[in-house]
Amino acid sequence: MYINHKVIFKDNAGSSEDHFFCTLCEFTLTSYQDFAYAREWNGICNECYLTFIESRKKEWKEGWRPDKETLETHIYNRKCQLTPEEKK
């Protein structure tokens, strides 16, 4: 019986970037949909996709982004919806 002691390391770092936080609201990605949209829309969670991108896909691809005040309001509203366990 022959045992091959050669170890091969495969570097997948350059293939795609993994996101664990939304690039807009900075909330953690928790659901399958969050990760699916993060792959497709460069780090955007499901909630931000539904709020900002879904109705403005063409504008988003052309570079439109929500202004700072709108984004801060969105983040504040999401924080208000958290349960006490999630706020820890």
N, C-alpha and C positions, 0 to 999 in steps of 0.2 A: 504494500500500500504506500502511495506517495503523497506527501503533504507539501503543498506549496506555501512557503512562508512569505511570499511576496504580498505586500499590502498596497492597495491602490487607493489613493485619496481623490475624491471627485469634488471639484469646486463648483457649486451651483450659485455662488454669490452674485455673479454677473448676469444670471439669466432673468431674474425678476426680483423686485424689491417687495418684501413683506411689510405690510402695514398692520399695526396693532392699535393705533389711535387715528381717529378721523383728522384729516388735515385741515378741516374747517372749524369744527366745534371742539376738537381735541378730546372727545369722549372715547372710551374704549370701544373697540369693535367686538361685539359679543355674539351676534347671530350669524348664521350661514349667509343670510342676505347682506349683512354688513361686509363680510369678507368678499362676497361676490361683487358688490358694487365697488369696493375698494380696489379690486383688481381691474375692473373695467373703467372706473372714473378716477384713477390716480389717488386712492386713499380716502374717498368720500364714503361715509356711513350711509345706511339705508334712510335714516331720518333726514339727513341733509340732502340726499338725492331726491327724496319726495318733496322736500320744501323748496329747494333751489334749482335743481337741475331738470326734473321731469318735464316741466312746462316750458323750459328754456334751453332745450338741448342744443339747438343751433347757435344761440347766443353764447352758451357755455363753451362750446367748441371754438368759438371765435374769440374767447378770452374774457367774457363777462364774469364778474364775481360780485357777490353781495357787498354792499358798503359796510363799514365798520359798525355803525349803529344798528343796522338790521341784524347783523351777525351776533352782536352782543345781546340783543333782545331775544334772539333764537336760543342762545346759550342759557340765558336767564330763565326762560320758559321751560327748557329741558331740565334745568336744575330744580325748579319748583315741582316738577312732576316726579322726582325721585322719591322712593319710599325711604323711611328712616334707616333701614338696613343698608340701602345703597349709598346713603350720604356719608357713611363712615369712611 
